[in-house]
Amino acid sequence: MRTLVLFLPALGCVGRMALCMRLMSRSHGDTSQAGPGPHRLGESEISDLRRELERLRGEAQSST
């Protein structure tokens, strides 16, 4: 009986956590639908990112 009393707080914590997770999943509704797909970058955006990468690499090399 004494060991049961020692484990009651731990069991209560696990039970409350499971209840909270269940309630939160219900409040968010059906989130199983996939969100928007990956963003497709255009050629101009890719070239801008490449220039930025080269600039950053140059700064990193010059600072060392």
N, C-alpha and C positions, 0 to 999 in steps of 0.2 A: 504494500500500500504506500509505503514511504517513497519508493522509487517512482511510483505513478505520479505522486505529487511533484517530484522533481522534474518529470518530463512533460507535465501539463502545459507550462508556458511555451515550450518549444512546439508542441503539437498545436497549441492555439495560434501561434505565430504562422505556422505553415498553413493552417486552415484559413486564417484571415487573408494571407497573401493569395491563396487560390481564389477566394471569394472576390478580392479586389481585381484580380486579373480577369475573372469571368465578367464582372460588371463593366470593366473598362472595354472589353472586347465587344460587349453588347451595345454600349453607348456609341461606338464608332461605326456600327452598322456593318454592312458587307464590304470589307476592304479587300476581298480576294480578287477583284478585278484589277487587271494590269493598268498601271498608270501610263502616261505618255511615253512613247518610245524614246530612244536616244536622240539627242539633238544632232541633226546633220549639219555639218559646217560646209559653207561654200568655199570655193577656191580662194576668194579674196581673204576670207577669215583665216584659212589655213596659211596663206602666205604671210599675213600679219603675225600670226603666232610663230611662224618660223623666224621672221625677222626679230621678233621680241626674244626668242630663245637664243639666237646668235648674239644679240646685244647683251643679254644676261651672261652668256658664257664668256664674252669678251671682258665684261666687268669682273667676273670671278677670276679670270686668269690674270688680269692686270692688278688685282688686289693681293695676289699671293706672291 
